[in-house]
Amino acid sequence: MSTSTDAGAASGARDVLLSGWGRTAPSRAELVEPGSREALAEALAGAGPRGVLARGLGRSYGDAAQNAGGRVVAMGGLAELREIDTGRGVVTVDAGMSIHDLTRELLPEGLFVPVSPGTAHVTVGGAIAADVHAKNHHRDGSFCDHVLAFELLTPSGDLVTVTPTDEPDLFAATAGGMGLTGVVLSATLRLLRVESAYMVVDRERAHDLDDVMGRMAERDHEYRYSVAWIDCLARRGSLGRSVLIRGDHAPAELLRNGRRDSALAPPGGVRLAAPPWTPPGLLRRSTVRVFNEVYYRAAPEHEVGRLEHLSSFFYPLDSVRNWNRIYGPSGFLQYQLVVPYGREDALRGALERLSGAGAPSFLAVLKRFGPQRGLMSFPIEGWTLALDVPAALPGLGALLDGLDELVAGAAGRVYLAKDSRLRPDMLAAMYPRLGEWRAVRERADPAGVMRSDLARRLDLT
Ligand SMILES: Cc1cc2nc3c(=O)[nH]c(=O)nc-3n(C[C@H](O)[C@H](O)[C@H](O)COP(=O)(O)OP(=O)(O)OC[C@H]3O[C@@H](n4cnc5c(N)ncnc54)[C@H](O)[C@@H]3O)c2cc1C
């Protein structure tokens, strides 16, 4: 969690400066870390006029897990595995448990979380609140598609068991509802059966945007997971040149002797730590250009069936602690958009503008989404592009405002879990079910107790 504490806070509650993973726009709140459900209920009941919000591991990039001048409830004290039914492949966990810790419990049983985002350091509650997606959305949908039930503590103090059939409205409003319907206490998840902790991976280079999109459209359905790393500094004829990475869980029979013994070994921990300062020049456009060139050239033209541990496949950056610090004190943001199939022109336009502006990004990825479920869930059937950009990039505000208009005009949207700067007037165009969501939210929280910086900035509630 990105916090810096103040001295002199009351016992059990501290005044802290909280930010998201991008470290932009920190704000001060009273942080409470309840160790029991009773303490959590008290923290909710005692919220002041600026309201209260749950916080997981602070991996949303912007201000979704902040509540300036109000109360923030950290969920780390409620992080037990409650019950696992290996026969049915179902687990019930406290919402404060991280996917990393859950994976360590599940893998030895031959089970895996069916939707695993680009870092394992997110909580189950955070995964529900953002209805996170992974590299398999085109095949398996998003996180909440695998949630059988969750317990929701509403701001009025009721504990409601929410399932897609018993409380369909509350389910659909909490999935992707960014913590604004109440606090998720626990969740029951349907799991994926795996024979090993390894992936069997194909890699191929694509020479430009049409090439990569063509390859994905043609063969993504053959793979459970698919993602293209895009060189976002490549321009003109090379615009969109990429390394396409696709794979699935490796069956045990593919592992040779050494690996067979550790077939279900859980992911390891951190191997490196980012320095607390930015090495001079690290994020200059020229440095990123060289990195991207080397990465692209080093990738195989076409490689089939490489075995790799799922940690490096799903969470390549988790082995570097605090890598978000390399962007320096002004931080960074991630811009993630989705446009529907048929609006490839808008995706191309967005990439042209980003590469034209020379936005230096090591991390730009393209994925394909299947249909949407939650009222405010980000995924819609289409193409999603995400890239990290330093917040200090000159002209960034105007560039992204222009992209918002392009994306909204193509019936697309940006991802609220990554957002720190969208204008409120864009929201209704991007999220056409906003009105339905507001109506359900108002029933769940008539007094407007659940609040966040994101909600205030975007007039969400
Ligand atoms: C390196 C990296 C890679 C990522 N890759 C992906 C990706 O591939 N796909 C994707 O979808 N996202 C991705 N994300 C974003 C991340 O998955 C989401 O922002 C997720 O919500 C973070 O979970 P968290 O536990 O850190 O929640 P926080 O960031 O602490 O909170 C996020 C939201 O969840 C709410 N919340 C948290 N806990 C609860 C609870 N118990 N009850 C109710 N509301 C709660 C908060 O109020 C807030 O609105 C990535 C983030 C990083 C840093």
The ligand as a Gaussian input file, in Angstrom:
#p B3LYP/6-31G(d) Opt

LIG

0 1
 C        0.943000      -4.016000     -12.484000
 C       -0.556000      -3.984000     -12.548000
 C       -1.190000      -4.762000     -13.483000
 C       -2.595000      -4.763000     -13.551000
 N       -3.177000      -5.551000     -14.490000
 C       -4.522000      -5.575000     -14.587000
 C       -5.161000      -6.423000     -15.526000
 O       -4.516000      -7.164000     -16.271000
 N       -6.519000      -6.412000     -15.569000
 C       -7.270000      -5.620000     -14.730000
 O       -8.494000      -5.671000     -14.813000
 N       -6.682000      -4.820000     -13.828000
 C       -5.336000      -4.775000     -13.736000
 N       -4.733000      -3.964000     -12.808000
 C       -5.610000      -3.133000     -11.929000
 C       -6.007000      -3.882000     -10.663000
 O       -6.282000      -5.245000     -10.916000
 C       -7.286000      -3.282000     -10.074000
 O       -7.138000      -1.911000      -9.886000
 C       -7.715000      -3.911000      -8.736000
 O       -8.954000      -3.347000      -8.370000
 C       -6.710000      -3.640000      -7.631000
 O       -7.069000      -4.391000      -6.483000
 P       -6.675000      -3.886000      -5.027000
 O       -6.946000      -4.985000      -4.076000
 O       -5.284000      -3.353000      -5.036000
 O       -7.727000      -2.741000      -4.807000
 P       -7.526000      -1.179000      -4.531000
 O       -6.707000      -0.594000      -5.617000
 O       -7.090000      -0.971000      -3.154000
 O       -9.038000      -0.684000      -4.692000
 C       -9.637000      -0.694000      -5.981000
 C      -11.146000      -0.508000      -5.831000
 O      -11.677000      -1.652000      -5.165000
 C      -12.442000      -1.254000      -4.058000
 N      -12.348000      -2.303000      -3.047000
 C      -11.219000      -2.889000      -2.580000
 N      -11.533000      -3.835000      -1.678000
 C      -12.876000      -3.843000      -1.570000
 C      -13.801000      -4.588000      -0.786000
 N      -13.415000      -5.547000       0.065000
 N      -15.117000      -4.321000      -0.920000
 C      -15.549000      -3.367000      -1.788000
 N      -14.715000      -2.636000      -2.542000
 C      -13.395000      -2.874000      -2.443000
 C      -11.862000       0.071000      -3.642000
 O      -12.807000       0.846000      -2.926000
 C      -11.514000       0.679000      -4.978000
 O      -12.637000       1.303000      -5.542000
 C       -3.357000      -3.941000     -12.678000
 C       -2.704000      -3.150000     -11.734000
 C       -1.311000      -3.165000     -11.668000
 C       -0.634000      -2.310000     -10.641000

